[in-house]
Amino acid sequence: MVTLVFTDVEGSIPLWEADREAMAEASARHNRIVREQIEVAGGSVVTTVGEAFRAVFADPSAALASAVAIQRAARAQAWPPGLPIRVRAALHSGTCEERDGDYFGPVVNRVAELLAVGHGGQILVTGAARELLADQLPTGIGLRDLGEHRLKDLGGAERVFQVTGPGLAEGFGPLRSLDDPALRHNLPSQPTGFVGRAAELAELRSLIAGGSRLVTIAGPGGIGKSRLALHVAAEALDGAGDGVWLAELAPLADPELVARTVAAVLGVREEPGRFMLDTLLDAIGDRYLLVVLDNAEHVLDASAKLAGAVLRSCPRAYLLVTSREPLGVSGEHVFRLGSLAIPPADLAAPGPLAAVESVQLFAQRAAMYRQGFAVDEANAVAVAAVCVRLDGIPLALELAAARLGSLSVSEISSRLDQRFRLLTGGSRTAPARHQTLRALIDWSYDLLNPAERIVADSRSSRAAGIWRPPRRSPRRATPENGRSLTCWLPWSARASCRPRRPAA
């Protein structure tokens, strides 16, 4: 159990662009102040990036005292004219995984998201940290309840408190959380936390900021395309322009409804005698917005038509698409999404293992089904085996973690040869295709036309060492009917689909 203190300088990039020489001097002075106050209070600096500091404290009251001292010292400085150095800080307490002096896990992600919604000069504290500080507040320091706020990790609402007291700034505007009316969007809350993908997030942010107006996150089912797209969309919310909007395409059975769905999300009404797409393009016009087209693979042609028209007619509109295959539109940037990182073969120590993305996801989801679950000496080898055998595929890991209500990790690992029978029991509120591994494969198979299904069945049978002539009306390929699904499954799942020898 530790308390993390994250700090940075609000709007540091424009400050560097305004006067690089003066900002270099101001940045060096700022960094000395922050480091000194952290160390004086008994904390340890974990990482620094420019003017951003991450520090860890064993004592929550010392962490708060450090943040207060940093703010007071920063406000007392005579910064160069035109370069206001406004420090913001955030505190959160919880159990973190530590490796080589760095910290990982949901607690780290939470405090980072809290810092992002604050203002320069402000110190924010989560409810978890506030509980530890209740009887340890420094003299004259108080905690003002700012209410519950949805942070940009799209998780559950967090109760946020602002630190008040002598020498601290007051009169801040609303937090830049998802509840801020200035942030126009329809992004839904997520029942579980977002794990990993730091490199992917950085690259996608860079693509969109660099002017890529159509980015398609492509990858197989269950790889985490939708969650990643929603996280990128949430981070893009800054109050500028006309907002960020999610259009869910998975429920659509008719491709003609793609344009209507986007129009409904944007509040565009149909006009008699006009094609919906033309009406939508006129309504978007010169608006500056980002639209997420989620799950476009089964309405690919209609989605491609819409995307191409938007790129041609709406110069300030951006599209972020998730699909199992690219749209194939001129100007599209395809971002291929792979699995989460898996443990190396020789890694079995609980500490280093817990820093691996696939292990982090499995452990976080496992704690939902078995209270207090953590990677330790007793289960480290089995956890690593599960993550490796499931190729770090997020949905498969979540389905495996769900079985901890009745099985141990070792039992799950030993039964992964029967993946279709084992990996079931997903959330009843999740899309049907995400409730079992079999449903995930069925969704992919159903996207094929009849000719493609014949080829798929034939290739799968050949790969499994058997051959059968294609049927004129092919049946669904399943382990039960004697044909393999090899070409549709992740490599690790293929053992569960070997064809059964027909009964004599």
C-alpha positions in Angstrom: 0.0 0.0 0.0 1.6 3.3 -1.2 0.5 6.8 -2.0 1.4 8.1 -5.4 1.9 11.8 -6.1 1.9 12.9 -9.8 2.7 16.5 -10.8 3.2 18.3 -14.0 3.1 21.9 -15.5 -0.2 22.8 -17.1 0.3 23.8 -20.8 4.0 23.1 -20.8 4.2 22.5 -24.6 3.0 26.0 -25.6 5.3 27.5 -23.0 8.3 25.8 -24.7 7.1 27.0 -28.1 6.7 30.6 -26.8 10.3 31.0 -25.5 12.6 28.0 -25.5 15.5 29.6 -23.8 13.5 31.1 -20.9 11.5 27.9 -20.5 14.7 25.9 -20.3 15.7 28.0 -17.3 12.2 27.9 -15.7 11.9 24.1 -16.3 15.2 23.4 -14.6 14.2 25.6 -11.6 10.8 23.9 -11.4 12.3 20.4 -11.5 14.7 21.3 -8.6 11.8 22.5 -6.5 9.7 19.5 -7.1 12.5 17.0 -6.5 13.7 18.7 -3.4 10.2 18.9 -1.8 9.5 15.2 -2.6 12.8 14.1 -1.0 12.5 16.3 2.0 9.1 14.8 2.8 10.5 11.3 2.6 9.2 10.3 -0.8 11.1 8.8 -3.8 11.0 10.1 -7.4 10.0 7.1 -9.6 10.1 8.7 -13.0 10.3 12.1 -14.7 9.4 13.1 -18.2 10.1 16.8 -18.9 8.3 18.7 -16.1 6.2 15.7 -15.1 7.1 13.8 -11.9 5.9 10.6 -10.4 6.7 10.0 -6.8 5.9 7.3 -4.2 5.4 7.7 -0.5 4.8 5.1 2.3 3.1 7.8 4.4 0.0 9.5 2.9 0.3 12.5 5.1 3.9 13.0 3.9 2.7 12.7 0.3 0.1 15.5 0.9 2.7 17.7 2.7 5.0 17.3 -0.2 2.3 18.4 -2.7 1.4 21.4 -0.6 5.0 22.4 -0.3 5.5 22.1 -4.1 2.5 24.4 -4.8 3.6 27.0 -2.2 7.1 27.1 -3.5 6.0 27.3 -7.2 3.6 30.2 -6.4 6.4 32.1 -4.6 8.8 32.0 -7.5 9.3 34.9 -9.8 9.0 33.1 -13.1 10.1 34.7 -16.4 7.5 37.2 -17.9 5.0 35.5 -20.1 5.9 32.0 -18.8 3.4 31.2 -16.0 4.5 28.0 -14.4 1.3 26.5 -12.9 1.9 23.2 -11.3 -1.0 20.7 -10.8 -0.8 17.6 -8.6 -2.8 14.5 -7.9 -2.7 11.9 -5.0 -4.1 8.4 -5.0 -3.4 5.5 -2.6 -3.6 1.8 -3.2 -1.6 -1.4 -3.8 0.8 -1.3 -6.7 3.1 -3.8 -8.4 6.7 -2.7 -8.2 9.6 -3.7 -10.6 13.0 -2.2 -10.8 11.9 0.9 -8.9 8.9 1.6 -11.1 5.2 1.0 -10.3 2.5 -0.6 -12.4 -1.2 -1.3 -12.2 -4.7 0.3 -12.0 -3.6 2.6 -9.1 -1.0 4.2 -11.4 -3.5 4.6 -14.2 -6.0 6.2 -11.9 -3.8 8.9 -10.5 -2.6 9.7 -14.0 -6.2 10.2 -15.2 -7.0 12.3 -12.1 -4.0 14.6 -12.8 -5.2 15.1 -16.4 -8.6 16.6 -15.3 -7.1 19.1 -12.9 -6.0 22.8 -13.3 -2.7 24.4 -12.8 -2.2 25.3 -9.1 -4.7 22.7 -8.0 -4.1 19.6 -5.8 -6.6 16.7 -6.3 -7.0 13.7 -4.0 -9.0 10.5 -4.6 -11.5 9.1 -2.1 -9.0 6.2 -1.3 -6.3 8.7 -0.3 -8.7 10.9 1.6 -9.7 7.9 3.8 -6.1 7.5 4.8 -5.6 11.2 5.4 -8.8 11.8 7.4 -7.0 12.0 10.8 -3.6 13.0 9.5 -4.2 16.4 7.8 -1.4 19.0 8.3 -2.4 22.0 10.3 -4.5 24.4 8.3 -5.1 22.0 5.4 -8.5 20.9 4.4 -10.2 18.7 1.7 -13.1 20.2 -0.2 -15.5 17.6 -1.7 -15.8 18.2 -5.4 -18.3 15.3 -5.9 -18.1 12.3 -8.2 -16.4 12.6 -11.6 -15.9 10.2 -14.5 -12.3 10.3 -15.4 -11.0 9.7 -18.9 -10.2 6.1 -18.3 -14.0 5.6 -18.7 -14.1 3.6 -15.5 -16.5 4.1 -12.6 -17.0 7.6 -11.1 -14.3 8.7 -8.7 -15.0 10.9 -5.7 -12.6 13.8 -5.9 -11.4 16.2 -3.2 -9.4 19.5 -3.6 -6.7 20.4 -1.1 -7.3 23.8 0.5 -5.3 26.0 2.9 -3.0 29.0 3.3 -0.7 29.6 0.3 -2.8 27.5 -2.1 -4.8 28.8 -5.1 -8.6 28.9 -5.2 -11.3 29.6 -7.7 -10.7 26.9 -10.2 -13.2 26.1 -13.0 -14.9 22.7 -13.3 -12.7 19.7 -13.5 -12.0 18.5 -17.1 -13.7 15.2 -16.4 -16.2 13.5 -18.7 -18.9 15.2 -16.6 -17.8 18.6 -17.7 -20.6 20.1 -19.8 -18.0 21.7 -22.1 -16.8 18.3 -23.2 -19.4 17.2 -25.7 -19.5 13.4 -26.2 -21.6 10.3 -25.8 -18.8 7.9 -24.6 -20.2 5.2 -22.2 -18.7 4.2 -18.9 -16.9 0.9 -18.7 -17.4 -1.6 -16.0 -13.7 -2.6 -15.9 -10.5 -0.7 -15.9 -8.3 -0.2 -19.0 -4.9 -2.0 -18.8 -1.7 -1.5 -20.7 -1.4 -0.4 -24.3 0.7 2.6 -23.5 2.7 2.4 -26.7 -0.4 1.9 -28.8 -2.2 4.9 -27.2 0.8 7.1 -27.8 1.0 6.1 -31.5 -2.7 6.6 -32.1 -2.7 10.0 -30.3 0.3 10.9 -32.5 -1.6 9.8 -35.7 -4.7 11.8 -35.0 -2.7 14.9 -33.7 -0.6 14.6 -36.9 -3.6 15.0 -39.2 -4.6 11.4 -40.0 -8.3 11.9 -40.5 -9.2 8.2 -41.0 -7.5 5.7 -38.7 -8.7 2.1 -38.6 -7.8 -0.1 -35.7 -7.8 -3.5 -37.3 -7.3 -6.9 -35.7 -9.0 -10.2 -34.8 -11.9 -10.5 -32.5 -11.4 -10.2 -28.8 -8.1 -8.3 -29.2 -9.4 -5.1 -27.6 -10.0 -2.8 -30.5 -13.1 -1.2 -29.1 -11.7 -0.5 -25.6 -8.6 1.0 -27.2 -10.6 3.2 -29.5 -12.8 4.5 -26.7 -9.8 5.3 -24.6 -8.2 7.2 -27.4 -11.5 9.1 -28.0 -11.8 10.0 -24.3 -8.2 11.4 -24.3 -9.0 13.5 -27.3 -11.7 15.4 -25.4 -10.4 18.8 -24.6 -13.4 21.0 -24.9 -12.4 22.3 -28.3 -14.6 21.8 -31.4 -17.8 19.9 -31.7 -16.9 16.9 -29.5 -16.3 13.1 -29.8 -19.1 10.8 -30.8 -19.5 7.0 -30.7 -21.5 5.2 -33.4 -22.1 1.5 -32.5 -22.4 -0.5 -35.7 -22.4 -4.0 -34.3 -26.3 -4.2 -33.9 -26.9 -3.2 -37.5 -28.2 -5.9 -39.8 -28.8 -3.6 -42.8 -25.8 -1.7 -44.3 -28.2 1.1 -45.3 -28.5 2.0 -41.6 -24.8 3.0 -41.2 -25.3 6.6 -42.3 -28.6 6.8 -40.3 -26.8 5.6 -37.2 -24.1 8.2 -37.4 -26.7 10.9 -38.2 -28.7 9.9 -35.1 -25.6 10.1 -32.9 -24.9 13.6 -34.2 -28.5 14.8 -33.9 -29.0 15.1 -37.7 -32.6 14.6 -38.9 -33.6 13.0 -42.2 -34.8 15.4 -44.9 -37.6 14.2 -47.2 -36.4 13.5 -50.8 -32.7 13.4 -49.9 -30.3 10.6 -49.3 -29.3 10.3 -45.7 -25.6 10.4 -46.5 -26.0 13.7 -48.3 -27.9 15.2 -45.4 -25.3 14.0 -43.0 -22.4 15.4 -45.0 -24.1 18.8 -45.1 -24.7 18.8 -41.4 -21.1 17.9 -40.6 -19.8 20.5 -43.0 -16.9 22.3 -41.5 -17.5 21.1 -37.9 -14.4 19.9 -36.0 -15.2 16.6 -34.4 -14.1 13.0 -34.0 -16.5 10.1 -34.8 -15.8 6.5 -33.7 -17.3 3.8 -36.0 -17.1 0.7 -33.8 -17.3 -2.8 -35.2 -17.5 -2.0 -38.9 -16.5 -5.4 -40.3 -20.0 -6.7 -41.1 -21.1 -3.5 -42.8 -17.7 -2.8 -44.4 -18.8 -1.5 -47.8 -21.3 1.0 -46.3 -18.7 2.1 -43.7 -16.1 2.6 -46.4 -18.6 4.6 -48.5 -19.4 6.9 -45.5 -15.7 7.3 -44.6 -14.7 8.2 -48.1 -17.5 10.8 -48.4 -16.6 12.4 -45.1 -12.9 12.7 -46.0 -13.8 14.4 -49.3 -16.6 16.7 -48.1 -15.8 17.5 -44.4 -12.3 18.8 -44.0 -12.2 19.0 -40.2 -14.0 15.7 -39.4 -11.9 12.8 -38.1 -12.9 9.1 -38.1 -11.6 6.4 -35.8 -12.8 3.0 -37.0 -12.6 -0.5 -35.4 -12.9 -3.5 -37.7 -11.5 -6.9 -38.3 -10.3 -5.7 -41.7 -9.4 -2.3 -43.1 -12.0 -0.3 -45.0 -9.8 0.0 -48.1 -10.4 3.8 -48.5 -7.9 6.2 -49.9 -6.4 8.2 -47.1 -7.0 5.4 -44.5 -4.2 4.8 -42.0 -4.4 1.2 -40.8 -3.3 0.5 -37.3 -2.8 -3.3 -36.8 -3.5 -4.2 -33.2 -1.8 -7.2 -31.7 -2.1 -9.1 -28.4 -1.0 -7.9 -25.0 2.6 -8.7 -24.1 3.1 -12.1 -22.7 5.7 -13.3 -20.1 9.1 -14.6 -21.4 9.6 -18.3 -21.0 12.0 -17.9 -18.2 10.0 -15.4 -16.1 8.3 -16.8 -13.1 9.1 -14.3 -10.3 5.8 -12.7 -9.1 7.2 -9.1 -9.0 8.5 -8.9 -12.6 5.7 -11.1 -13.8 3.0 -8.7 -12.5 4.4 -5.9 -14.7 3.6 -7.8 -17.9 0.5 -6.4 -19.6 -1.3 -9.8 -20.1 -0.6 -10.7 -16.5 -1.9 -7.3 -15.3 -5.2 -7.8 -17.2 -5.7 -11.4 -16.0 -4.9 -10.4 -12.3 -7.2 -7.4 -12.4 -10.1 -9.4 -13.9 -9.4 -12.3 -11.6 -9.8 -10.1 -8.5 -13.4 -9.5 -9.6 -14.1 -13.2 -9.2 -11.8 -14.1 -6.3 -11.4 -11.3 -3.7 -7.8 -10.4 -2.9 -6.4 -12.3 -5.9 -2.8 -11.3 -6.6 0.1 -12.9 -8.4 2.3 -14.6 -5.8 4.8 -17.4 -5.5 2.0 -20.0 -5.3 0.3 -19.1 -8.6 3.0 -17.3 -10.6 3.9 -20.2 -12.9 0.2 -21.1 -13.6 -0.7 -17.4 -14.3 2.2 -17.1 -16.7 1.2 -20.4 -18.4 -2.4 -19.2 -18.9 -1.3 -15.8 -20.4 1.2 -17.5 -22.8 -1.2 -20.3 -23.9 -3.9 -17.7 -24.6 -1.5 -15.6 -26.6 -2.2 -12.5 -24.5 -5.7 -12.1 -26.1 -7.7 -9.8 -23.8 -11.1 -11.5 -24.3 -9.7 -15.0 -23.8 -7.9 -13.8 -20.6 -11.1 -12.3 -19.3 -13.1 -15.4 -19.9 -10.4 -17.5 -18.2 -10.4 -15.2 -15.2 -14.1 -15.6 -14.9 -13.6 -19.3 -14.2 -11.8 -18.5 -11.0 -15.2 -18.5 -9.2 -15.0 -22.3 -9.4 -11.5 -23.3 -10.4 -7.9 -22.5 -9.4 -5.4 -20.9 -11.8 -3.6 -24.3 -12.0 -6.9 -26.0 -12.9 -7.6 -23.4 -15.6 -4.2 -23.8 -17.1 -4.5 -27.6 -17.2 -7.8 -27.5 -19.0 -7.0 -25.1 -21.7 -6.9 -27.9 -24.3 -10.7 -27.7 -24.1 -10.9 -23.9 -24.7 -14.4 -23.9 -26.2 -15.9 -25.7 -23.2 -13.8 -23.8 -20.6 -13.8 -20.2 -21.9 -17.5 -19.5 -21.4 -19.4 -17.5 -18.8 -18.7 -14.0 -20.0 -20.7 -11.1 -18.7 -24.4 -11.4 -19.6 -24.4 -7.7 -20.5 -21.6 -8.0 -22.9 -22.3 -8.5 -26.7 -23.2 -12.0 -27.4 -20.1 -12.5 -29.5 -18.0 -11.7 -26.4 -19.6 -14.1 -24.0 -17.9 -17.3 -25.1 -14.9 -18.1 -27.2 -17.1 -20.1 -29.5 -19.4 -17.1 -30.1 -16.3 -15.1 -31.0 -15.3 -17.5 -33.7 -18.9 -17.9 -35.0 -19.1 -14.1 -35.5 -16.0 -14.3 -37.8 -17.4 -17.3 -39.7 -20.7 -15.7 -40.2 -19.1 -12.7 -42.0 -17.9 -15.0 -44.8 -19.9 -15.5 -48.0 -20.9 -19.1 -49.0 -17.9 -19.5 -51.3 -15.5 -18.2 -48.6 -17.0 -20.7 -46.1 -16.3 -23.6 -48.5 -12.7 -22.5 -48.8 -12.4 -22.0 -45.1 -13.8 -25.4 -44.3 -11.5 -27.1 -46.9 -8.4 -25.3 -45.7 -9.2 -26.0 -42.1 -9.6 -29.7 -42.8 -6.4 -29.9 -44.8 -4.5 -28.1 -42.0 -5.8 -30.7 -39.5 -4.5 -33.6 -41.7 -7.8 -34.6 -43.2 -9.5 -33.7 -46.5 -13.2 -33.6 -47.3 -14.8 -32.3 -50.5 -16.6 -29.0 -50.0 -20.3 -29.2 -49.5 -22.7 -27.3 -51.7 -24.3 -25.9 -48.6 -21.5 -25.9 -46.0 -22.5 -26.4 -42.4 -21.0 -24.3 -39.6 -17.5 -25.5 -38.8 -17.4 -26.7 -35.2 -15.4 -29.4 -33.4 -18.6 -31.4 -33.0 -19.2 -31.9 -36.8 -15.7 -33.2 -37.4 -14.0 -30.2 -39.0 -11.3 -27.9 -37.7 -11.5 -24.2 -37.2 -7.8 -23.9 -37.4 -7.6 -21.0 -39.8 -10.0 -18.9 -37.7 -8.4 -19.3 -34.3 -5.4 -17.8 -32.6 -2.5 -20.2 -32.7 -2.9 -21.1 -29.0 -6.6 -22.1 -29.5 -6.1 -24.6 -32.3 -5.5 -27.6 -30.2 -9.1 -27.4 -29.0 -10.5 -27.8 -32.5 -8.9 -31.0 -33.7 -11.4 -33.0 -35.7 -12.9 -36.0 -34.0 -12.7 -39.4 -35.7 -16.2 -40.5 -36.7 -17.8 -43.2 -34.6 -17.6 -46.6 -36.2 
